[in-house]
Amino acid sequence: MLEKILELLNSKEMEILKVMLANAEELEILQAFYDLTPEEQVIIFRLLKKDVALSVFEKLDTEEQHILLRSFTDDKTIEFVNELAPDDRVKLLDELPAGVAKKLIASLSAVERKETNILMGYKPESAGRIMTTEYISLKKELSVDNALTKVRNLASEKETIYTLFVTDNSKKLEGVLTLKELLMANGEAEISEIMSKKAISVTTDTDQEAVAKTLQELDLLAIPVVDSEERLVGIVTIDDAVDILEEETTEDIFDNAGLADITSNESDRSEVLVNGSLWSIWKVRLPILIVTLAFAMFSGIIIDEFEEVLEEIVAVAIFIPLIMGMSGNVGTQSSTVFARGVVLGHIQIKNFVRPFLKEIGVGFSIGVILGVTTGIIAGVWHMPELGLAVGLALIVAITVATLLGFLVPFVLIKLNIDQAAGSAPIITSIKDIVGLLIYFVFVTAFL
C-alpha cells in the first residue's frame, strides 16, 4: 500500500490514487499513514471518503491529528471536531493550546458542546474524563424484538453496540448483556430475563489506569461508568483502555528513571525556546551565558598569570587548543551518553552514583590512551619535558571533562534548571578553566 501511494503521489496520479484509497481497507491506510511525511499525510487525508477520514483521524496519535488540523480551514476543523466521538474530542482538546481548545468548544453544536463540557468537568485521568456517552441503554421491561429494533436504529450513531446496558427510569444501572445474547434470545422475552444483574462498573472518579486494567483482566469490550447515585453516565471501551495502558507504561518507565517531572517540564521549555518571544528566550539562555562569560574571563586571567612561561617557551601555546578541544569533545560525548541513558531509562536519577563512577573510569582510560599518544608526539616534536606536561594534562583534563559531562546535567535536573540551555556552556567553561590550570601547572613543574 505504501509503495503504491508513494508511486502515485510522485507521478501526481491523484484520481487513480483516490480510487485506490476508496477500495482499500482502513487498516491498510492507517499503517501506511505513519510512514508518510506530514505533507503527504495531508494530501492522502483530503482524498479519503468523509466517513473513512473521520475513522482514520480518530485512530491517529495526537501529534498526527495536530498536523492535519493545521492543514484544515476553520470550517473544516469545526466540522471534524463536531463529528468526533465525545471521548476522542476531549482527548484532542486536552492536548491543544488553551486558546485553540476554547475556540473549538465555542464552535461546537449545542448538544456536542454540552457533552464535551460535561466530560471536561471531570478530573484529569479519571474514568469520567475518558468515557464516551455514545452507548445504547435498554429498559428491562423491553422485549427482545423491540430491543433489537432500537439497537438497529441507533447502531450507526454509537461507538459500540456489542455490550448493552440496562437501566431503570432514573438511569440507574441494573444489568448488562451482550449483542450475541440479545440475538440468540426469544423475541418475546423481556430484557430482565436475559440480562446479567451483576454488572461490573466503575465510578466517574476511578483512576483511568485502574479502569483499563479492569477491562483487560476481565476481558471486557466496555465497562459502564456510574456517578455517585449509581446512574449510568458513560462507558469506557477496550480501545481506550489499550491507549491508556500504553501511556501509563511509558509514564512508569520515566517515573522509575526519576523523570516524571522532567518530561512534563521539557515540553514546556522546548516550546519557549523554539516558539517563545525574544524576551522569554533571553530569560532562559542569557543567565547561563553570563555565568560562562565570567568563567571565560577567568580563563584569560590564568593565561595572563602564566604569560612569562608562554614568552620563554613558545611551543607551550601550540598545545593549548588541543587540550581544550579534545577534553571538550570527550565532555560532549559524556553529556550525550548521559542524556540518552536518562531518556531510555538506562540511567536512573535516584541511582546516579554507579553510572557516574563508571563514566569517570571510562574517561580516565580514554585520557590515558590519548594523553600517552599526544605526549609522545609532543616530546619527539619539541622536548620530552613538554611531552610529559602535555600528556599528563590531557589525561587529567579528559577525566574531568567526562566527570562534568555526567555531573553538570544531573545537577541542573536536580535544581530544575533547563539543561538544554545550560549543560554545554557550563561544561565547556569549567573544563576550559580546569584544563588550562592543569596544563600550566604541569608545564611550570616540568619545564
N, C-alpha and C positions, 0 to 999 in steps of 0.2 A: 504493500500500500504506500509506504513512504517513498520508495523509488519511483513509483508511478506518479505520485503527487509532485515530486521534485522535477521529474521529466516534463510533465505538462505545464508546471509553473515556468520552467526555463524556456519552454517553447511558446509560452503565452497562449496555450490552447485552453482558454477559460471555459468555453462552452462544453468541451469534452470533459474537462475536469469537474464541472458542475454535475453533469450526468453521472459520472463515475461515483461521485460522493453521494448522490441521491440513491444509488443502488448498493452502497457499501454498508456494512454493519457498523453500528455505533461504536462498538469496542475497537474495531479496526481504526476508525477515525481518531478515537481518543489516544490509542497507542502511538499513532503516527504524529499526533499533535505536539507531543512533548519534545520531539526531535526536530521540530521546525524552528526557525528564527522568529522573533516577535513579529516581524513584517510579514513573513509567510503565514503565521498563525492568523493574522487579521484578514488576509486575503481568503484563506480557506474558510474561516468562520462566516464571512459575508456570502460565500457560495452555498452554505448549508441551508436546508429547509428550516423554517422557523422552529418547528417542534423539536427537530434534531439539534439545532443550535442551542436551544434552551437546555435540553437534556445534557449535552456535552458541557455547556457552561457550568451547570450545577456540579459536575464531577471534577472540574479543574481545580488545581490549587489556587489559593487566594492570589498569589503573585501573577499567575496567568490571567485570572479574572480582571485584575487591575489593568494589565496591559491591554486587554480587549476593551474594557470600559473607556479607557483614554482614547481609543480609536472611534468610539461611537459619537454621534451627535447627541445633544442633550435630550432630545425627544426619544431617540433610540435607547439611551441609557435608562430613562424613566420607564419606558415600556418593558425593558428586560427586568429591571429590579421589581416592577409590579408583578411580573409573571413568575418570579422565583418562589419556591416553597418558603413559608414563613421562617423556618429554622435556617435554611440556606441564606435567606435575605439578612437575617440578624447576624449570622457569622460574617458575611461580607461587610455589613455596615460597621461591625466592631473593628474591622481591620482598616477601614478607610479613615482619612483625616476627619476630625470632628465637624469641620465646616461643610465638607462634601456630604458626610452622612446626614447632617441636619437638613441640607438642601434636598437630598433624595427622599427622606422621610416626609418632608412637607409636600413633595410632588406625588406621593402615593395616593391611590384612591382611598376614600374614607374607610372602607372595610379593611383594606390591606394596611393602612396606617394604624388602625385600631389594633389589629393583630400584632403588628410589629412593635408598637409601644408597650403592649402587654408583655411580650417576651423580653423586651429590653428592660422592663421594670424589675425582673428577677436578678438576683446577684450573679456576677460572672462565674462561669464554670459550674453552674448548678443545672439540675435537670430542667428547671423552668426556662433557663436561658437557651438550651439546645433542643427543646422539644418542638414538635410541629403540631399545629392544630388541624391538620388535614388528615383526619381519620374518620372511620364510619362507626357510629354508635347505634345500637338497636335497643328497643324496649323488649322486656322479657315476655310481654303478652303477645308480641307479634308472631304471626305464623311463619313457618319456614318459607313458604312460597312468597309471601309479602316481603320477607327479609331479603330474599334473592332479587326480587324486583328492585328494592331500594338499593342494594349493592350494585346492580347492573346500571342503574340510573346515575349513581354517584361515582362510579369507578374511575372515570376519566378525570375527575376533579381532585381525587385524594392521592396522597403519597403512597399509601399501601392499603390493600384490601385483603391481604392474606390472613390477618388477625383482626377479628371483630370484637367490639367491646359492648357489654350490656349495661345499661344504666336505668335508674328509675326516673320518675318525672322531675325530680330535683337534681338530676345528673350525677347522683351518687353511683359509684362503680359497684355493680352487683355480680358480674361474671364476665367470662371471656370464652370465645370459641374460634376455631379456625374456619377458613373458607371451605376446606375439604369436609369438615364436619357438617357444615351447612348444606353443601351439595349432596351429601350422602344421606341426609335425614329425610324423614317422611314429610311431604309438602304440607300436610295439615297439622303437624306437631307444632307446639309453641317453643319459642327460643328458650324459655325457662327449663324445658325438658331435656335439652341437649347441651346447654352451656355448662362450663366448669365454674362452680361457685368459689373455688379457691384461686381467685385472680391475684397473681403476684404484681404488686405495684410499687412505685417509688413516689416520694413527695417532691414538690417543686424545689425544695432547698437541698435535696440529696446531691452530694458531690458527683460531678459528671463521670469521674473515673469509676466510682462505685456503681453507677448506673451501667456503664459499659461492661464492667466485669460481670455484673449480674446477667446481662444479656448473653455474654459469652459463655458463662458457666452453665446457664440453664438452656442454652441453645435455642433462644427465642428470636423471632423475627422482629418483634416490637414489644415494648413494655409500657403500660399505662402510667401516666403521671397524674397524681391527685393533689388537691390542695388540703388545707388543714381540716376541712369538713368532709374529706373523703369524696369530693366531687371530681369527676374526670375533667381535666383541663387540657390534656395533650398526650402525645406519645413520643417515645424515643425509639428510632428504628435501628436495625443492626448496622446499616451502612454508616450511620453517625457514630455508632459505638466503635467501629473499626478505626475511623479517623481519630477519635478521642484517644484510644489506646496507643495509637502510633505517636500522637503528640505527647501524651503523658510519658511514654517510654523515653522519648527524646529529652524531655524535661528532667526525668530521673537521671539520665546519663550526665547531663550538665550539672545537676544538683550533686551527684556523687563526686564530680570533679571540683566541686566548690564554685560552680559557675552560674548558679541560678540567677543571681543578681547581675552578674556581668553581662549575660546575654541580653537581658532586658535593657540594660543601660547602653550597651554598644550600639544598638539600633538607633536610639535617640541621638547619641553622639555622632554617629555616621551621618544622620540626617542633617545635623547642624553644620558639620564640616563640609558637606557636599552642597547642600541647598540653602544653608542659613545666610543671614545678612553678613555684610563685611564686618560689622561690629561684633556679632556673635562669634565669628571665626577668629577675630583678633583676640577675644577674651579667652579662647581655648589655646591658641598657638603662641601668642606673644609672651605670656609669662614664662613659659618654658624656654623660649629663645633668649629672653633677657637674662635668665639664670645661666644659660650656656654661654652667653656673651661674656658674663663675668668670669666664667671658667676659662674662656679663650684669652681674656686679658691676663689671667693668672699664668697661662702657658707662656705668654710673652714675657712676663716677669722672670720666669725660670730661665728662658733663653738669654735674657739680659744679664742675669746673675752669672751665667757661665760664658759671658762674652769673651773673656780672656782665653778660655780654653779653645773657643772657635777661632780666635785670631792666631793662636800658636799652632793649632793642628787643624788646618782647613778640611782635611779628609773627614773629620768628625761630622761635619754638616751634611756630607753625602748620604749618610745612613739615617738621618732624621726622618725623611719622608717614608723610607722603607719600614722603619719600626712603627711609625704611626699608622701607615697604610695597612700593613699585614695584621697588626693587632685589631684594627678597625674591621677588616674583613672577617676575622675569626669571631669577633664580638657580634657582628651582624648574623653570622651563621648560628651562633648560640641563641640569640633572641628569636630567630626564626624557628629553630627547633623547639624552643620553649612555647612559643605562640601556637604552633601546630599541635604540639603534645597536649596542651591545655584544652584546645578546642575538641580534639578527638578523644579526650578522656584518658590519655596515656600518662599525663602528669596531673596529680591531684593537689590542689592548693593546700588542702589540710595535711598532706603528707609530702611536703616540699623538700625536706632535707635530703632524702635518699637520691632523687634525680639531680639535685643541686650538687652534692658531693661527687656524684659520678661525672657530671659535666666538668667540674674542676679537674678531675683526673684526666678526662679526655683532653681538656685544654692544655694541661701540663705536658702530656705525651706529644701533642701536636707541636707545642712550643719547643720541646727538646729536638724534634726532627728538623724543624725549620731553623731553630737557633743554631744547632751544630752545623748545618749546611751553610747558612749565611756567615757564621763565624769563620769557618774555614776559608770561604771565598774572600771575606774582608781581610783575613790575616795574610793570605797569599798576595792579595792585591796591594795592600799597604803595609801593615806591620802586625805581628802576632798579638801584641797587646790590644790593638784596636779590634782585631777579630774576636778576642776574648770578651771585650766590653760589649760589642755588638751582639754576639751570641747569647750571653747571659741576659742582656737587656731584653732581647727578643723573647727568650723563654719566659721571663717574668711578666713582660707586657702582654703576651698572648694568654697566659694563665689568668691574669687579672681581667682581660677582656672577656674570656668565657665566663668568669665569675659574674661580671657585670651583666652579661647577656641574659643570664637567668635571674639575677637578683633584682635588677632595676625594674623590669616589668612586673615582677612579683610584688615589690614594694608599692608600685603605682596602683596595682589592683587592690591591695590591702588598704591604701589610702583613698581609694575611689577616685583616682585621677586618670584622665584619659590617656591610656598607654599608647594609642596610635600617634598622638601628638607629642608624647613625652619620652618614650623609650629611647629611640635612636639618638636624638640630640644629647640626652643626658649621658648615655653610654659613651658616645663619641667624645664628649667634653672631658669626662672623668678619665677615660682611657688615655687621652692625649696628655693630660697633666701627669698621670702616673708614669706613662711610658717615657716622656721627656725626662722626668725627675730621675727615674731609674737609670736611664741611659747616661745622663751626665754624671751621676754618682759613680757608675762603673768606669766611665772614661776618666774621671778625676782620680779614681783609685788606682787604675792600671797604667795610666799614661802620665 
